[in-house]
Amino acid sequence: MENISDISKLENFSKIKNIEAEKILDYDTQIVLNNNLAYEKENNKLFTGITVQKIKDNIKNINFYENGNLISYYKYFLDGNIEETKEIDKKKNQVIIQKYDKNKKTASQKIYENGFLKSENQYINGILATEYKSNGKENGKFIYYNGNKKVLSEMEVLQTNKKGQSYQMPKTIKIFGKNGKIEREYTFENGTLENQTQKVYYPNGNLKYTGIAKNNDMINMEIKDLYEEYNSNGAKIMSCKEIETDKWSCEYYKKNGELKIRKQIKKDFSKNLSTSKYIYDSEIEFFKICGRRNRKYIFDDSRKYIDVSELK
């Protein structure tokens, strides 16, 4: 590759200059894309080799193809510094994707192993904002920080891989207060909150409210079947079972846990377990990126929302 014009301007020239390929083509004039596969314009055959894309005299992209599939690549800023890379470690069966800002600081790094996300770090101005820690092949946790090493929220996920694409489905989301104690805990099953027990906590970390979600909306959550309240010391003070919509048969308890009274009430408990739009938008980074509510929460590895039917 060292004979490619202007390649010596690139930040990683010494690393890539000795890479060889049977064909090195110009991306814009000699390649045609069809269904994300690269074909040679000249003979309409699936392309294997290297393509170079330029903006005037500056190399913007170097792509590596096998049978039309994009296997790895290097993207550059116009000054020749690296913007993004996708590299393969065949010994470890890993794919490593890294992004950089214009100051050469790492913006993000993702490592996939055997088709599943193994680790991820995202940075803002060089400060860790998000990380992913795997717990086996399919299970893992995203942790979101406030820029000062304090955890804003955590999301446990279950991964799946379809057609070479990694997807994440949330299992639980925990939101933390400024004191580091848990404030809210949302549980999912098959990408939805519906029919799952949801929890809200006191500032000291003790359970405050718990109830079963009727719908799949964290901001306008509706409650069904069971709702319970606790005091700040962790003792249950009320337990209600739904008779009909917003009508409940409730038991109230003394401080020592003994039953105090039973009675029927008509009340909407939804506000106690719903999260505010502020928290949803500012502290649950996962949802701020995707901007979706009231549908099943399943996302690809760029945190982009997908329709459940795409996994079938």
Beta strands, then each sheet from edge to edge (+ up, - down):
strand 1: 24-26
strand 2: 31-34
strand 3: 37-40
strand 4: 49-55
strand 5: 58-66
strand 6: 69-76
strand 7: 82-89
strand 8: 94-100
strand 9: 106-113
strand 10: 116-124
strand 11: 127-134
strand 12: 139-145
strand 13: 151-162
strand 14: 165-176
strand 15: 182-187
strand 16: 197-201
strand 17: 207-213
strand 18: 223-230
strand 19: 236-244
strand 20: 247-253
strand 21: 259-266
strand 22: 299-300
sheet 1: 1+ 4+ 5- 6+ 7- 8+ 9- 10+ 11- 12+ 13- 14+ 15- 16+ 17- 18+ 19- 20+ 21-
sheet 2: 1+ 4+ 5- 6+ 7- 8+ 9- 10+ 11- 12+ 13- 14+ 22-
sheet 3: 2+ 3-
end
